[in-house]
Amino acid sequence: MPARTPLIPLMVISGLALGAATALGGMAGAPQGPWVSPSYGVSVFPQPADDPQLASAPNGSVAFVWEGWDGADWQIRTRNRTPGGVMQGIRTLSAAGASHEDPRVATGPDGTTAVAWKNMREWNRVVQVRIQKPGASLGSTQTLSSSTGDATEDRVAVGPQGQTVVAWAWNTGDGRVIQTRTRSAGSKRFAPTTTLSARGGDAIDPQIAIAPDGTVTIAWERASASGASVIQVSTRRPGEHFGKLSQVSKSGGAATDVALGVDASGMVTTTWERVAPKGVVIQARRGQAGQGMGPITDLSTHGVHASDSDLGVGPDGTVTVLWEFDSTARDLKIVQSRTLPAGGTWASIETLSRRATSRPDPTSAPDVDDPVIALAGDGTATGMWKQVGSNGQVRIQTRTRPAGGTWGPATWLSASNREADEPRLTVAPSGVVTGVWKLATGHKVVPEQNFWVQGMSTATPAAG
């Protein structure tokens, strides 16, 4: 992935067990092209596959990673799609003899790609990573966390010059703390481990954002013995150490599900869900990296249940947030959205999905779940989620909003006769959007793991 294109001034690691997803903004381009049908296979049918993730490179190639079953264990696998759309061969990144889970992938503005995962050993799990520099072969596996404790929830981000930051939650038996290690650009080794959160509570779900100047922000959720939880952050400027942690959310409630993004100017946006006196509300807070945060903004409506937020940040500072909304307490959720234009104020709430009048199957998944979003360099926003279709089958749906425009019609991406799950998104500097999800195969090779990984991409935008 070495081809030089204009530098991507944004690196976001957000959401879901990483969230989510890696969103890359870059050079301005024409509006997004249409989705190209049919979908294509990423993993091999019908071999069981799980937890798909993906990231776009500056030259338009896409790196896919997932867990693949080898007949005895789960292995971390990867393959690339070239800028021209050709799927390359599958490689196994992890070592045989143990299962490996939670793959996460990030690609930086210089084309450096890093894949992190956890090694599921019989004793304490450890976080491992492999890195590929532009024009070089894939690096060897490096173990980052200490086996004296149990490591989970690995996250990875790559900065402007190829510096790689990995974070995880680490437990020695008296609660989890957030730890991180960084490999500087040009170095072959990671610096020693830094523990960011205080002991005596339970810190989980780290998220990483790297600004164009290399400033790193890491956010996480920390619970107290009373059960209350808050969102905390720590920042490290280039050449410095991580500073004193600060609290982003208010005390006295439960704040969870943090998402994090940064724009080309270094403005950091943090979102989370917080239990309110009535219902659960999505909140946001913004501030320049390492310089404090502004006031808290309530994005969703009070008196209802909002959850599972994800945010996309454009290079110009435009922020769009998606979340699940349920006012009925019947698990018939919809996707809502709110946008902060560059230099403006938060716009009104928009509803992106339809609510079913009833659940076709009481044992089926919620009407809507797992919303994710990606913003392109020209400001085009693409949202994706899974939704119960008219036949009761869970499918992948998407909508697109051009810069300064309105959301277009909903498009179904996955097949109507198979259950789909775990949607993920990325966008290349050219404006090409790629989505990935896992689709039921109908083969019961591994109990409860009868999925394989599919993808779909948009056409290259027409020259404007």
Residue pairs with C-beta under 8 A, 6 or more apart in sequence:
1 57
1 58
1 59
1 61
1 63
1 80
1 107
1 111
1 113
1 132
1 134
2 59
2 111
2 134
2 135
3 58
3 59
3 83
3 111
4 58
5 26
5 27
5 58
5 59
5 429
6 26
6 27
6 58
6 429
7 26
7 58
7 109
7 110
7 160
7 212
8 24
8 25
8 26
8 58
8 108
8 109
8 377
8 429
9 25
9 26
9 109
9 212
9 263
9 264
9 315
10 23
10 24
10 25
10 26
10 212
10 261
10 262
10 263
10 264
10 313
10 314
10 315
11 22
11 24
11 106
11 108
11 109
11 157
11 158
11 159
11 160
11 209
11 210
11 211
11 262
12 22
12 23
12 24
12 209
12 260
12 261
12 262
12 311
12 312
12 313
13 19
13 20
13 21
13 22
13 104
13 106
13 155
13 156
13 157
13 207
13 208
13 209
13 260
14 20
14 21
14 22
14 23
14 207
14 209
14 259
14 260
14 261
14 310
14 311
14 312
15 21
15 207
15 259
15 310
15 372
16 310
16 370
16 372
17 51
17 102
17 153
18 53
18 102
18 104
18 155
18 156
18 207
19 155
19 207
19 259
19 310
19 372
20 259
20 310
20 372
20 424
21 53
21 54
21 310
21 372
21 374
21 424
21 425
21 426
22 53
22 54
22 55
22 56
22 105
22 106
22 107
22 157
22 426
23 261
23 312
23 313
23 373
23 374
23 375
23 425
23 426
23 427
24 55
24 56
24 107
24 426
24 427
24 428
24 429
25 264
25 313
25 314
25 315
25 375
25 376
25 377
25 427
25 429
26 58
26 315
26 376
26 377
26 428
26 429
27 377
27 429
27 430
28 377
28 378
29 376
29 377
29 378
29 429
29 430
29 431
29 461
29 464
30 378
30 431
30 461
30 462
30 463
30 464
31 378
31 380
31 402
31 403
31 431
31 461
32 376
32 380
32 382
32 400
32 402
32 431
32 433
32 458
32 461
33 431
33 432
33 458
33 459
33 460
33 461
33 462
34 458
34 459
35 398
35 411
35 413
35 456
35 457
35 458
35 459
36 456
36 457
36 458
36 459
37 456
38 456
39 413
39 414
39 415
39 454
39 455
39 456
40 87
40 454
40 455
40 456
41 452
41 453
41 454
41 455
42 49
42 52
42 64
42 66
42 79
42 87
42 436
42 453
42 454
42 455
43 49
43 52
43 66
43 68
43 77
43 90
43 452
43 453
44 68
44 90
44 452
45 441
45 452
46 441
46 442
46 443
46 445
46 450
46 452
47 68
47 69
47 445
47 452
48 68
48 69
48 441
48 445
48 446
48 449
48 450
48 451
48 452
49 66
49 67
49 68
49 69
49 77
49 438
49 451
49 452
49 453
50 66
50 67
50 74
50 422
50 438
50 449
50 451
51 66
51 67
51 101
51 102
51 103
51 422
52 64
52 65
52 66
52 422
52 424
52 436
52 437
52 438
52 453
53 64
53 65
53 66
53 103
53 104
53 105
53 424
53 436
54 62
54 63
54 64
54 65
54 105
54 424
54 426
54 434
54 436
54 455
55 62
55 63
55 105
55 106
55 107
55 113
55 426
56 62
56 107
56 426
56 427
56 428
56 429
56 432
56 434
57 63
57 107
57 111
57 113
57 428
58 107
58 109
58 110
58 111
58 428
58 429
59 83
59 111
60 83
60 428
60 429
60 430
60 432
61 80
61 81
61 82
61 83
62 80
62 81
62 426
62 428
62 434
62 457
63 78
63 80
63 105
63 107
63 113
63 115
64 78
64 79
64 80
64 81
64 105
64 436
64 453
64 455
65 76
65 77
65 78
65 93
65 103
65 104
65 105
65 115
66 76
66 77
66 78
66 103
66 438
66 453
67 74
67 75
67 76
67 77
67 100
67 101
67 103
68 74
68 75
68 76
68 77
68 90
68 92
69 75
69 445
69 446
69 449
70 92
70 96
73 96
73 97
73 98
73 99
73 100
74 99
74 100
74 101
74 120
75 92
75 93
75 94
75 96
75 99
75 100
76 92
76 93
76 94
76 100
76 103
76 115
76 117
77 90
77 91
77 92
77 93
78 90
78 91
78 93
78 103
78 105
78 115
79 87
79 88
79 89
79 90
79 91
80 87
80 88
81 87
81 88
81 434
81 455
81 457
82 88
83 430
85 457
91 138
93 103
93 115
93 117
93 130
93 138
93 141
94 100
94 117
94 119
94 128
94 141
95 119
95 141
98 119
98 120
98 121
98 122
99 120
100 117
100 118
100 119
100 120
100 128
101 117
101 118
101 120
102 117
102 118
102 152
102 153
102 154
103 115
103 116
103 117
104 115
104 116
104 117
104 154
104 155
104 156
105 113
105 114
105 115
105 116
105 156
106 113
106 114
106 156
106 157
106 158
106 164
107 113
107 114
107 158
108 158
108 159
108 160
108 161
108 162
108 163
108 164
109 159
109 160
110 134
110 160
110 161
110 162
111 133
111 134
112 131
112 132
112 133
112 134
112 158
112 162
112 164
113 131
113 132
113 158
114 129
114 130
114 131
114 132
114 156
114 158
114 164
114 166
115 129
115 130
115 131
115 156
116 127
116 128
116 129
116 144
116 154
116 155
116 156
116 166
117 127
117 128
117 129
117 154
118 125
118 126
118 127
118 128
118 151
118 152
118 154
118 168
119 125
119 126
119 127
119 128
119 143
121 147
123 147
124 147
124 148
124 149
124 150
124 151
125 150
125 151
125 152
126 143
126 144
126 145
126 146
126 147
126 151
127 143
127 144
127 145
127 151
127 154
127 166
127 168
128 141
128 142
128 143
128 144
129 141
129 142
129 144
129 156
129 164
129 166
130 138
130 139
130 140
130 141
130 142
131 138
131 139
131 142
131 164
131 183
132 138
132 139
133 139
133 162
139 188
142 189
142 190
144 166
144 168
144 181
144 190
144 193
145 151
145 168
145 170
145 179
145 193
146 170
146 193
148 172
149 170
149 171
149 172
149 173
150 170
150 171
150 172
151 168
151 169
151 170
151 171
151 179
152 168
152 169
152 171
152 176
153 168
153 169
153 204
153 205
153 206
154 166
154 167
154 168
155 166
155 167
155 168
155 206
155 207
155 208
156 164
156 165
156 166
156 167
156 208
157 164
157 165
157 208
157 209
157 210
157 216
158 164
158 165
158 210
159 165
159 185
159 210
159 214
159 216
160 210
160 212
160 213
160 214
161 185
161 186
161 214
162 185
162 186
163 182
163 183
163 184
163 185
163 210
163 214
164 182
164 183
164 190
165 180
165 181
165 182
165 208
165 210
165 216
165 218
166 180
166 181
166 182
166 190
167 178
167 179
167 180
167 196
167 206
167 208
167 218
168 178
168 179
168 180
168 206
169 176
169 177
169 178
169 179
169 203
169 204
169 205
169 206
169 220
170 176
170 177
170 178
170 179
170 195
171 177
174 199
174 200
175 199
175 200
175 201
175 202
175 203
176 202
176 203
176 204
177 195
177 196
177 197
177 198
177 199
177 203
178 195
178 196
178 197
178 203
178 204
178 206
178 218
178 220
179 193
179 194
179 195
179 196
180 193
180 194
180 196
180 206
180 218
180 242
181 190
181 191
181 192
181 193
181 194
182 190
182 191
182 216
183 189
183 190
183 191
184 191
194 241
194 242
196 203
196 206
196 218
196 220
196 234
196 242
196 245
197 203
197 220
197 222
197 232
197 245
198 222
198 245
200 225
201 222
201 223
201 224
201 225
202 222
202 223
203 220
203 221
203 222
203 223
203 232
204 220
204 221
204 222
204 223
205 220
205 221
205 256
205 257
205 258
206 218
206 219
206 220
207 218
207 219
207 220
207 258
207 259
207 260
208 216
208 217
208 218
208 260
209 216
209 217
209 219
209 260
209 261
209 262
209 268
209 289
210 216
210 217
210 262
211 217
211 262
211 266
211 268
211 289
212 264
212 266
213 238
213 266
214 237
214 238
215 235
215 236
215 237
215 238
215 266
215 289
215 290
216 235
216 236
216 242
217 233
217 234
217 235
217 260
217 262
217 268
217 289
217 290
218 233
218 234
218 235
218 242
219 231
219 232
219 233
219 248
219 258
219 260
219 270
220 231
220 232
220 233
220 258
221 229
221 230
221 231
221 232
221 255
221 256
221 257
221 258
221 272
222 229
222 230
222 231
222 232
223 229
227 254
228 251
228 252
228 253
228 254
229 254
229 255
229 256
230 247
230 248
230 249
230 250
230 251
230 255
231 247
231 248
231 249
231 255
231 258
231 270
231 272
232 245
232 246
232 247
232 248
233 245
233 246
233 248
233 270
234 242
234 243
234 244
234 245
234 246
235 242
235 243
235 289
235 290
236 242
236 243
236 290
237 290
243 290
246 292
246 293
248 270
248 272
248 285
248 293
249 255
249 272
249 274
249 283
249 285
249 296
250 274
250 296
253 274
253 275
253 276
254 274
254 275
255 272
255 273
255 274
255 275
255 283
256 272
256 273
256 274
257 272
257 273
257 307
257 308
257 309
258 270
258 271
258 272
259 270
259 271
259 272
259 309
259 310
259 311
259 321
260 268
260 269
260 270
260 311
261 268
261 269
261 311
261 312
261 313
261 319
262 268
262 269
262 289
262 313
263 269
263 313
263 314
263 315
263 316
263 317
263 318
263 319
264 315
264 316
264 317
265 288
265 317
266 288
266 289
267 286
267 287
267 288
267 289
267 317
268 286
268 287
268 288
268 289
268 293
269 284
269 285
269 286
269 311
269 313
269 319
269 340
270 284
270 285
270 286
270 293
271 282
271 283
271 284
271 299
271 309
271 311
271 321
272 282
272 283
272 309
273 280
273 281
273 282
273 283
273 306
273 307
273 308
273 309
273 323
274 280
274 281
274 283
276 302
278 302
278 303
279 302
279 303
279 304
279 305
279 306
280 304
280 305
280 306
280 307
281 298
281 299
281 300
281 301
281 302
281 306
282 298
282 299
282 300
282 306
282 307
282 309
282 321
282 323
283 296
283 297
283 298
283 299
284 296
284 297
284 299
284 311
284 319
284 321
284 346
285 293
285 294
285 295
285 296
285 297
286 293
286 294
286 319
287 293
287 294
297 346
299 306
299 309
299 321
299 323
299 338
299 346
299 349
300 306
300 323
300 325
300 336
300 338
300 349
301 325
301 327
301 349
303 327
304 325
304 326
304 327
305 325
305 326
305 327
305 329
306 323
306 324
306 325
306 326
306 336
307 323
307 324
307 326
308 323
308 324
308 369
308 370
308 371
309 321
309 322
309 323
309 371
310 321
310 322
310 323
310 371
310 372
310 373
311 319
311 320
311 321
311 322
311 373
312 319
312 320
312 373
312 374
312 375
312 381
313 319
313 375
314 342
314 375
314 376
314 377
314 379
315 377
316 342
316 379
317 342
317 343
318 339
318 340
318 341
318 342
318 375
318 379
318 403
319 339
319 340
320 337
320 338
320 339
320 340
320 373
320 375
320 381
320 383
320 401
321 337
321 338
321 339
321 373
322 335
322 336
322 337
322 352
322 371
322 372
322 373
322 383
322 385
323 335
323 336
323 337
323 371
324 333
324 334
324 335
324 336
324 366
324 368
324 369
324 371
325 333
325 334
325 335
325 336
325 351
326 332
326 333
326 334
326 366
330 359
331 359
331 366
331 367
332 355
332 356
332 357
332 358
332 359
332 366
332 367
333 355
333 366
333 367
333 368
333 369
334 351
334 352
334 353
334 354
334 355
334 367
334 368
335 351
335 352
335 353
335 368
335 371
335 383
335 385
336 349
336 350
336 351
336 352
337 349
337 350
337 351
337 352
337 373
337 383
337 407
338 346
338 347
338 348
338 349
338 350
339 346
339 347
339 350
339 381
340 346
340 347
341 347
350 407
352 383
352 399
352 407
352 410
353 367
353 368
353 385
353 387
353 397
353 410
354 410
355 367
356 367
356 388
359 367
359 388
360 388
360 390
360 391
360 392
361 392
364 388
364 392
364 394
365 386
365 388
365 394
366 388
367 387
367 388
368 385
368 386
368 387
368 388
369 385
369 386
369 387
370 385
370 386
370 421
370 422
370 423
371 383
371 384
371 385
372 383
372 384
372 385
372 423
372 424
372 425
373 381
373 382
373 383
373 384
373 425
374 381
374 382
374 425
374 426
374 427
374 433
375 381
375 382
375 427
376 382
376 427
376 431
376 433
377 429
377 431
378 403
378 431
379 402
379 403
379 404
380 400
380 401
380 402
380 403
380 427
380 431
381 400
381 401
382 398
382 399
382 400
382 401
382 425
382 427
382 433
383 398
383 399
383 400
383 401
383 407
384 396
384 397
384 398
384 413
384 423
384 424
384 425
384 435
385 396
385 397
385 398
385 423
386 394
386 395
386 396
386 397
386 420
386 421
386 423
386 437
387 394
387 395
387 396
387 397
388 394
388 395
389 395
389 412
389 416
391 416
393 416
393 417
393 418
393 419
394 419
394 420
394 421
395 412
395 413
395 414
395 415
395 416
395 420
396 412
396 413
396 414
396 420
396 423
396 435
396 437
397 410
397 411
397 412
397 413
398 410
398 411
398 413
398 435
399 407
399 408
399 409
399 410
399 411
400 407
400 408
400 433
401 407
401 408
402 408
413 435
413 437
413 456
414 420
414 437
414 439
414 454
415 439
418 439
418 440
418 441
418 442
419 439
419 440
420 437
420 438
420 439
420 440
421 437
421 438
421 439
421 451
422 437
422 438
423 435
423 436
423 437
424 435
424 436
424 437
425 433
425 434
425 435
426 433
426 434
427 433
427 434
428 434
430 460
430 461
431 458
431 460
431 461
432 457
432 458
432 459
432 460
432 461
433 457
433 458
434 455
434 456
434 457
434 458
435 455
435 456
435 457
436 453
436 454
436 455
437 453
437 454
437 455
438 451
438 452
438 453
438 454
439 451
439 452
439 453
439 454
440 450
440 451
441 450
441 451
441 452
442 450
443 450
444 450
